[in-house]
Amino acid sequence: MKTHWNNGMDYGFREIRVLMCMFGMWPLQQNNLVCTFRWILTFIIESFTVTSVMIDYFKNCDDIKDSLELFLIIEASSHALINIILARIYKKRIAINVSSAIDDWSLSMKKQSYVTMMEYARLGRIIILSQLMIGIICSFLYFPIAFIRSKQQVATIGNKTLSLWIFVFPTSCLFKDISYSTYKTIFVMQILQGFIMYVSECIGDSFFFAITMHLCGQLELLRISFVEVGRKITGRIHYRNFLGQWIRRHYELIILAKNIEDVFNLNLLIRLSIITVFIAISGMRIIVSVKHQDYTDVMKSLLFVQYYIIQSFLFTHTSDVLRNKSESIISTIYDSTWYEFSSTAMKDLILIMMRTNIPLQLSAGKFFYITRSTVTDILKTALTYISFLQATMEE
């Protein structure tokens, strides 16, 4: 395949490539020694983040913790670590998709095809930049506040009452007996850990969205090709020359869709499961906070719920678009003037329709397919959990 990185590919994947190369996750460079070293270093740092947060959670020093924020940090750091590991395990498969995308943009396109592909690339770029901007804003708000409140947390350990340092991550119990200079060093290190955690988490989701949208764009181009099937087949004896090219291209897109499914299905299952549980916990916290008239926690919980609903919609929308684009091919063939073709041409088209009748879909851990209705299923399940927890608390 061609490996020319042109303007189209640069527009859709520039930020993703830069960030993934920074942490050794870019699939086309993972055989490089420097890239491998970056990945190992990223893996060690993120593993230390997950371990330190979990240890502090199980240590009992009676410090004040926000359980919802603590759960959010544990989920984010764990998800970031999963993204780092999966990027290495499935590097060869996902490299096929990236190489195919580079090859697609390298080929000479008609103006209509270029405009179509740019629409899907633009959508992926908007998602990437939005996630990065949200992360930058949150960092500028969260890190200074944590540093200013560094000595305002009071805890009782044994018979002593003392102030615990407040870190970027909830590790006050783990690093309780340290000097101020050591605290500043650890604080700076945790800022670096937070940056790696956020980038590793959001870049995996952004890459999934961008590479899947590119595949949807290629399916749309294939559908446009089948729109012209009537004009090309009628009156031509050697129509199988171009029809065979379309069939081979469809087979290639099926392989690319299978790669995306195999690489991300476990990740999607984990994310959607956690989102369901987190919405349920946040909803229960909203009910309790309203009873205690703690409207600050109500607003915080509502923001968390809104964030996870948008994130779940991002996954389900991507899968739904992929399914619709793959199914649109069969509708396009059926809407053509197939009744004017020869019997041989109609048999060929019937075989194509039989294969396209099996849509390309993404699943969550091979358990269920993801569609837009998955968002409503998540909310229904979360409301069921909320009702159960509320009934349990009232008893």
C-alpha positions in Angstrom: 0.0 0.0 0.0 1.0 3.6 -0.5 2.3 5.5 2.6 2.0 9.0 1.3 0.6 11.2 4.1 -1.2 13.9 2.2 -3.4 16.9 3.2 -6.6 14.8 3.6 -5.0 12.3 5.9 -3.3 15.1 7.8 -6.6 16.9 8.3 -8.3 13.9 9.8 -5.5 12.3 11.8 -2.9 14.9 12.5 -3.6 15.5 16.2 -4.2 11.7 16.8 -0.9 10.8 15.2 1.1 13.4 17.2 -0.4 12.3 20.6 -0.2 8.6 19.9 3.4 8.9 18.7 4.2 10.8 21.9 3.1 7.8 24.0 4.3 5.0 21.6 0.7 4.1 20.6 0.8 5.0 16.9 0.3 1.6 15.1 2.6 2.3 12.2 5.6 3.0 14.4 5.3 0.4 17.1 8.2 -1.7 15.7 10.5 1.3 16.2 12.8 1.0 19.3 12.2 4.6 20.4 8.4 4.1 20.1 8.6 0.9 22.1 10.5 2.7 24.9 7.9 5.4 25.0 5.1 2.8 25.3 6.9 1.0 28.1 7.4 4.3 30.0 3.8 5.3 29.5 2.6 1.8 30.7 4.8 2.0 33.8 3.5 5.5 34.7 -0.1 4.7 34.1 0.2 1.4 36.0 1.7 3.4 39.0 -1.3 5.8 38.8 -3.9 3.0 39.0 -2.0 1.2 41.7 -1.5 4.3 43.9 -5.1 5.3 43.6 -6.3 1.8 44.5 -4.0 1.5 47.4 -5.1 4.8 48.8 -8.7 3.8 48.4 -8.3 0.7 50.6 -6.1 2.4 53.2 -8.1 3.5 56.2 -7.0 6.8 57.6 -10.4 8.5 57.9 -9.6 11.3 55.4 -12.4 13.1 53.6 -12.9 11.6 50.1 -15.5 12.4 47.5 -16.6 8.9 46.5 -18.0 10.0 43.1 -14.9 11.8 42.1 -12.7 8.9 43.4 -14.7 6.5 41.3 -14.3 8.7 38.3 -10.5 8.8 38.7 -10.3 5.1 39.1 -12.4 4.6 36.0 -10.5 7.1 34.0 -7.0 5.7 35.0 -8.1 2.1 34.4 -9.6 2.9 31.0 -6.4 4.7 30.0 -4.4 1.7 31.0 -6.7 -0.6 28.9 -6.3 1.7 25.9 -2.5 1.5 26.3 -2.5 -2.3 26.5 -4.9 -2.8 23.6 -3.0 -0.5 21.4 0.0 -2.8 21.7 -1.8 -6.1 21.5 -3.8 -5.2 18.3 -1.1 -3.0 16.7 -0.9 -5.2 13.5 -4.7 -5.2 12.9 -5.2 -1.6 13.5 -2.2 -0.7 11.4 -4.0 -2.3 8.4 -6.8 0.2 8.8 -4.5 3.1 9.1 -2.5 2.0 6.1 -5.7 1.6 4.2 -6.8 5.1 5.2 -3.5 6.6 4.0 -3.9 4.6 0.7 -7.4 5.9 0.2 -6.4 9.5 0.6 -3.3 9.0 -1.6 -5.5 7.8 -4.5 -6.7 10.4 -7.0 -10.3 11.3 -6.1 -13.1 12.9 -8.0 -14.3 16.2 -6.5 -17.5 14.6 -5.2 -15.6 11.8 -3.5 -13.2 14.2 -2.0 -16.0 16.4 -0.6 -17.7 13.2 0.8 -14.6 12.1 2.6 -13.8 15.5 4.0 -17.3 15.6 5.6 -16.5 12.4 7.6 -12.9 13.6 8.3 -14.3 17.0 9.6 -16.7 15.2 12.0 -13.8 13.2 13.4 -11.7 16.3 13.8 -14.4 18.1 15.6 -14.7 15.3 18.2 -10.9 15.2 18.7 -10.5 18.9 19.2 -13.6 19.1 21.5 -12.2 16.4 23.8 -8.8 18.1 23.9 -10.3 21.5 24.7 -12.4 20.0 27.5 -9.4 18.3 29.0 -7.3 21.6 28.8 -10.1 23.6 30.5 -10.5 21.0 33.2 -6.8 20.9 33.9 -6.5 24.6 34.2 -9.4 24.6 36.7 -8.5 21.4 38.7 -4.7 21.6 39.2 -4.5 25.1 40.7 -7.4 24.4 43.0 -5.8 21.2 44.3 -2.5 23.1 44.9 -4.2 26.0 46.7 -6.1 23.6 49.0 -3.0 21.6 49.7 -3.2 21.8 53.6 -6.9 22.2 54.2 -7.8 18.5 54.7 -8.0 17.3 58.3 -7.9 13.7 59.3 -7.7 11.7 62.6 -5.2 8.9 62.6 -5.1 7.0 65.9 -5.1 9.7 68.7 -3.6 12.4 66.5 -5.3 15.0 64.4 -3.3 16.3 61.5 -3.6 17.9 58.1 -3.1 15.7 55.0 -1.8 16.9 51.7 -4.3 17.2 48.9 -2.8 15.8 45.6 -4.0 15.8 42.1 -5.1 12.2 42.7 -6.6 11.0 46.0 -3.4 9.7 47.5 -3.3 11.6 50.8 -3.2 8.4 52.9 -0.4 6.9 50.8 1.8 10.0 51.1 0.8 11.3 54.5 4.2 11.6 56.2 6.2 13.7 53.7 7.8 17.1 53.7 6.5 20.1 51.8 9.3 19.9 49.2 8.5 16.2 48.7 4.9 17.1 48.3 5.6 19.7 45.6 7.7 17.1 43.7 4.9 14.5 43.9 2.3 17.1 42.9 4.2 17.9 39.7 4.7 14.2 39.0 0.9 13.7 39.4 0.2 16.5 37.0 2.3 14.6 34.4 0.4 11.4 35.3 -2.9 13.2 34.9 -1.9 14.5 31.5 -0.9 11.0 30.4 -4.1 9.5 31.8 -6.3 12.0 30.1 -4.6 11.8 26.7 -4.5 8.0 26.8 -8.2 7.8 27.6 -9.5 10.4 25.1 -7.1 9.5 22.3 -8.3 5.9 22.2 -12.0 7.1 21.9 -11.0 9.7 19.3 -9.0 7.3 17.3 -11.9 4.8 17.3 -14.3 7.5 16.1 -12.0 8.8 13.4 -11.0 5.5 11.9 -14.6 4.3 12.0 -15.9 7.5 10.3 -13.3 7.0 7.6 -14.6 3.5 7.0 -18.2 5.0 6.8 -17.0 7.5 4.2 -15.6 4.6 2.1 -18.9 2.8 2.3 -20.6 5.9 1.2 -18.3 6.1 -1.8 -19.1 2.5 -2.6 -22.8 3.2 -2.4 -22.4 6.1 -4.8 -20.7 3.8 -7.2 -23.6 1.4 -7.1 -25.9 4.3 -7.9 -24.4 4.3 -11.4 -24.8 0.5 -11.8 -27.7 0.8 -14.2 -26.0 3.2 -16.6 -22.8 1.0 -16.6 -24.4 -2.4 -17.0 -27.1 -1.6 -19.6 -25.7 -2.4 -23.1 -22.3 -3.5 -21.9 -21.0 -7.0 -22.3 -17.9 -6.8 -20.0 -19.7 -5.2 -17.1 -18.0 -7.6 -14.7 -14.8 -5.7 -15.0 -16.0 -2.8 -12.9 -18.5 -4.9 -10.9 -15.6 -7.1 -9.8 -13.7 -4.1 -8.6 -16.6 -3.0 -6.5 -17.0 -6.5 -5.0 -13.4 -6.6 -4.1 -13.6 -3.2 -2.5 -16.6 -4.2 -0.5 -14.7 -7.3 0.7 -11.8 -5.1 1.8 -14.2 -2.8 3.7 -15.7 -5.9 5.5 -12.2 -6.9 6.6 -11.5 -3.4 7.9 -14.8 -3.3 9.8 -13.9 -6.7 11.4 -10.6 -5.3 12.5 -12.3 -2.4 14.2 -14.8 -4.8 15.8 -12.1 -7.1 17.1 -9.9 -4.3 18.5 -12.6 -2.2 20.2 -15.4 -4.6 21.2 -14.0 -5.4 24.7 -13.2 -1.7 25.3 -16.8 -0.8 24.3 -18.2 -3.4 26.7 -16.2 -2.0 29.6 -17.0 1.6 28.8 -20.7 1.0 28.4 -20.9 -1.1 31.6 -19.1 1.5 33.6 -21.2 4.3 32.2 -24.4 2.5 33.2 -23.1 2.0 36.8 -21.8 5.5 37.0 -25.1 7.1 35.9 -26.9 5.0 38.4 -24.6 6.1 41.3 -24.8 9.7 40.2 -28.6 9.5 40.0 -28.8 8.1 43.5 -26.4 10.8 44.7 -28.7 13.5 43.2 -31.7 12.1 45.1 -29.7 12.0 48.4 -28.3 15.5 47.8 -31.7 17.0 47.1 -33.0 15.6 50.4 -30.0 17.2 52.2 -30.4 20.4 50.1 -26.8 20.0 48.9 -27.2 21.6 45.5 -23.5 21.8 44.8 -23.4 18.0 44.7 -26.5 18.0 42.6 -24.9 20.2 40.0 -21.7 18.2 40.1 -23.6 14.9 39.6 -25.7 16.3 36.8 -22.5 17.4 35.0 -21.1 13.9 35.4 -24.3 12.3 34.1 -24.4 14.6 31.1 -20.8 13.8 30.3 -21.3 10.1 30.3 -24.5 10.3 28.3 -22.7 12.3 25.6 -19.9 9.8 25.6 -22.2 6.8 25.3 -24.0 8.6 22.4 -20.6 9.0 20.7 -20.0 5.3 20.7 -23.5 4.3 19.7 -23.8 7.0 17.0 -20.6 5.7 15.4 -21.8 2.1 15.3 -25.2 3.1 14.0 -23.7 5.1 11.1 -21.6 2.2 10.2 -24.6 -0.1 10.1 -26.7 2.3 8.1 -24.0 2.9 5.5 -23.5 -0.8 5.0 -27.2 -1.4 4.7 -27.6 1.5 2.2 -25.8 -0.5 -0.5 -28.5 -3.1 -0.8 -31.2 -0.3 -1.0 -29.2 1.4 -3.7 -29.0 -1.8 -5.8 -32.7 -2.5 -5.3 -33.6 1.0 -6.4 -31.7 0.7 -9.6 -33.2 -0.4 -12.9 -32.3 -4.0 -12.3 -35.3 -5.3 -14.2 -33.7 -4.0 -17.4 -30.5 -6.1 -17.0 -29.8 -9.4 -18.4 -30.5 -12.6 -16.4 -26.7 -13.0 -15.8 -26.3 -9.5 -14.4 -29.4 -9.9 -12.2 -27.9 -13.1 -10.7 -24.7 -11.2 -9.9 -26.5 -8.4 -8.2 -28.6 -10.9 -6.2 -25.4 -12.4 -4.8 -24.1 -8.9 -3.9 -27.4 -8.1 -2.1 -27.2 -11.4 -0.2 -23.9 -10.4 1.2 -24.8 -6.8 1.9 -27.9 -8.1 3.7 -25.6 -8.9 6.6 -24.8 -5.4 7.9 -21.5 -4.3 9.4 -22.0 -3.8 13.1 -19.9 -3.1 16.2 -20.6 -5.1 19.4 -19.9 -4.7 23.0 -17.7 -7.7 23.9 -19.5 -9.8 21.4 -22.6 -9.8 23.7 -24.8 -7.3 21.9 -24.7 -5.0 19.0 -24.5 -1.3 19.6 -27.1 1.1 18.1 -28.6 4.4 19.0 -31.2 2.6 21.1 -28.3 1.4 23.3 -28.3 4.8 24.9 -31.9 4.4 26.0 -31.2 0.9 27.2 -28.3 2.3 29.4 -30.7 4.9 30.9 -33.4 2.3 31.5 -30.9 0.0 33.3 -29.5 2.9 35.3 -33.0 3.9 36.4 -33.6 0.3 37.5 -30.5 0.4 39.6 -31.5 3.8 41.1 -34.9 2.4 42.1 -33.3 -0.7 43.7 -30.8 1.4 45.6 -33.5 3.9 46.8 -35.7 1.0 48.0 -32.7 -0.5 49.8 -31.9 2.7 51.6 -35.5 3.3 52.6 -35.6 -0.1 54.3 
